Amino acid sequence: MLYVFLSICCSVVVSIMLKLAKRYHIDVFQAITWNYSIAILLTWFFFRPQLTHLADGPVFNYLALGVLFPLLFVIMASSVRSAGIVRTDVAQRLSLFIPIIAAFFLFGEVALPVKIIGIALAFIAIICSIPWQKTSADRNTKGSWLHLLCVFLGFGVIDVLLKEITKVNNVPFSTAIFVIFIIAFVLSLIGLAYQITTKKTKFSWPHILIGWTLGLFNFGNILFYLKAHKALSNNPSTVFSAMNIGVIVVGALVGMLIFKEKLTTLNKIGLAVAVLAIVIIYFPQTLAFLHL
């Protein structure tokens, strides 16, 4: 539970930084690129990953995640421009369906009635918590549905691939994520070099510091997320659900208290249902703990 909470906090901080990027004229792509560089250093410093048995792990997963991490940032930016912020957020939250389904059909988790109820409430909470009202950012542009589909599939596939990595015993997850960060950084750096060469952007030294700060919390988010899957290896749907619902709840609180965002009655109902869903999802684990 602690790992899930820490991962949620790191995830929300990353979202806050990205939300503030436009206000302070920050080049998001540069920040994203340098965030992977500090993530690599932190992984090496804390875990000293050994690369000798790397080939014994799911190499395809490493490559896929290394590509998806930076690519999904780009796709999200395109989705926001073509389909709007609201619809992009809907696609991201509803991607929870993919790992939840995978937990039962790919990872062999037992579908207990109480857990099914909790997950059903989680889906209701997600739908209620999303700001459905149209905003000036929403534009029905040709091809926007494709961007939304990519966001939906991208986040869902990333969750499933990360879960598969935690199930590999002969390769530590710290080694796996170290390689993933390297792949993501190299690809992002190539993309940044292309943009600078073609005069589409200008290199900025302050963005390195901004990217390192972003990378610190991005590193924490993924690290604690993987540790949560390790700690709850027999209950992947618990981690999938709690993470998504937790981000919504904490994000909403931050939005209200820091950014003074207003919530509709439906949003508030969604938050209440989200808290109930988390309690129900964790109920079996709580009972098991009390009987130890």
VENRA-V955638 format. One record per residue. N is the residue number from 1. RES is the residue in one small letter. SS is DSSP state (@ for helix, = for strand, . for the rest). NEAR is the number of other C-alpha atoms within 12 Angstrom. Layout:
n	res	ss	near
N	RES	SS	NEAR
N	RES	SS	NEAR
This chain:
n	res	ss	near
1	m	.	28
2	l	@	18
3	y	@	25
4	v	@	36
5	f	@	27
6	l	@	29
7	s	@	34
8	i	@	36
9	c	@	32
10	c	@	32
11	s	@	33
12	v	@	32
13	v	@	28
14	v	@	33
15	s	@	27
16	i	@	26
17	m	@	30
18	l	@	31
19	k	@	22
20	l	@	19
21	a	@	22
22	k	.	14
23	r	.	12
24	y	.	13
25	h	.	18
26	i	.	26
27	d	.	30
28	v	@	34
29	f	@	43
30	q	@	42
31	a	@	38
32	i	@	44
33	t	@	42
34	w	@	40
35	n	@	39
36	y	@	43
37	s	@	37
38	i	@	32
39	a	@	38
40	i	@	35
41	l	@	25
42	l	@	29
43	t	@	32
44	w	@	23
45	f	@	14
46	f	@	16
47	f	@	20
48	r	.	18
49	p	.	23
50	q	.	20
51	l	.	21
52	t	.	13
53	h	.	18
54	l	@	27
55	a	@	19
56	d	@	19
57	g	.	26
58	p	.	30
59	v	@	24
60	f	@	21
61	n	@	32
62	y	@	33
63	l	@	29
64	a	@	29
65	l	@	38
66	g	@	30
67	v	@	28
68	l	@	34
69	f	@	39
70	p	@	39
71	l	@	29
72	l	@	33
73	f	@	30
74	v	@	25
75	i	@	32
76	m	@	38
77	a	@	27
78	s	@	26
79	s	@	36
80	v	@	31
81	r	@	26
82	s	@	26
83	a	@	33
84	g	.	30
85	i	@	32
86	v	@	28
87	r	@	35
88	t	@	38
89	d	@	32
90	v	@	31
91	a	@	35
92	q	@	38
93	r	@	38
94	l	@	34
95	s	.	33
96	l	@	41
97	f	@	30
98	i	@	28
99	p	@	38
100	i	@	39
101	i	@	26
102	a	@	28
103	a	@	33
104	f	@	24
105	f	@	16
106	l	.	18
107	f	.	23
108	g	.	16
109	e	.	22
110	v	.	21
111	a	.	25
112	l	.	18
113	p	@	14
114	v	@	21
115	k	@	31
116	i	@	28
117	i	@	23
118	g	@	33
119	i	@	40
120	a	@	27
121	l	@	31
122	a	@	42
123	f	@	34
124	i	@	30
125	a	@	37
126	i	@	43
127	i	@	33
128	c	@	30
129	s	@	41
130	i	.	35
131	p	.	30
132	w	.	22
133	q	.	19
134	k	.	15
135	t	.	15
136	s	.	14
137	a	.	18
138	d	.	22
139	r	.	22
140	n	.	22
141	t	.	18
142	k	.	13
143	g	.	16
144	s	@	27
145	w	@	24
146	l	@	23
147	h	@	34
148	l	@	37
149	l	@	27
150	c	@	29
151	v	@	38
152	f	@	31
153	l	@	27
154	g	@	35
155	f	@	37
156	g	@	32
157	v	@	29
158	i	@	38
159	d	@	40
160	v	@	36
161	l	@	37
162	l	@	41
163	k	@	39
164	e	@	32
165	i	@	37
166	t	@	36
167	k	.	26
168	v	.	27
169	n	.	19
170	n	.	20
171	v	.	27
172	p	.	29
173	f	@	40
174	s	@	39
175	t	@	37
176	a	@	48
177	i	@	50
178	f	@	38
179	v	@	38
180	i	@	39
181	f	@	42
182	i	@	33
183	i	@	31
184	a	@	35
185	f	@	37
186	v	@	26
187	l	@	28
188	s	@	33
189	l	@	26
190	i	@	19
191	g	@	24
192	l	@	28
193	a	@	21
194	y	@	18
195	q	@	18
196	i	@	17
197	t	@	13
198	t	.	12
199	k	.	11
200	k	.	15
201	t	.	18
202	k	.	19
203	f	.	24
204	s	.	20
205	w	.	15
206	p	@	17
207	h	@	26
208	i	@	25
209	l	@	22
210	i	@	33
211	g	@	34
212	w	@	29
213	t	@	29
214	l	@	38
215	g	@	38
216	l	@	31
217	f	@	34
218	n	@	42
219	f	@	38
220	g	@	36
221	n	@	31
222	i	@	41
223	l	@	36
224	f	@	32
225	y	@	44
226	l	@	38
227	k	@	31
228	a	@	34
229	h	@	38
230	k	@	29
231	a	@	22
232	l	.	27
233	s	.	26
234	n	.	22
235	n	.	31
236	p	@	44
237	s	@	44
238	t	@	45
239	v	@	44
240	f	@	47
241	s	@	48
242	a	@	46
243	m	@	46
244	n	@	45
245	i	@	46
246	g	@	40
247	v	@	39
248	i	@	41
249	v	@	37
250	v	@	31
251	g	@	32
252	a	@	32
253	l	@	24
254	v	@	22
255	g	@	21
256	m	@	17
257	l	@	13
258	i	.	15
259	f	.	15
260	k	.	12
261	e	.	15
262	k	.	18
263	l	.	26
264	t	.	18
265	t	@	15
266	l	@	21
267	n	@	28
268	k	@	25
269	i	@	22
270	g	@	30
271	l	@	34
272	a	@	26
273	v	@	31
274	a	@	37
275	v	@	32
276	l	@	27
277	a	@	34
278	i	@	42
279	v	@	28
280	i	@	28
281	i	@	36
282	y	@	31
283	f	@	23
284	p	@	23
285	q	@	23
286	t	@	15
287	l	@	13
288	a	@	10
289	f	@	11
290	l	@	9
291	h	.	8
292	l	.	7
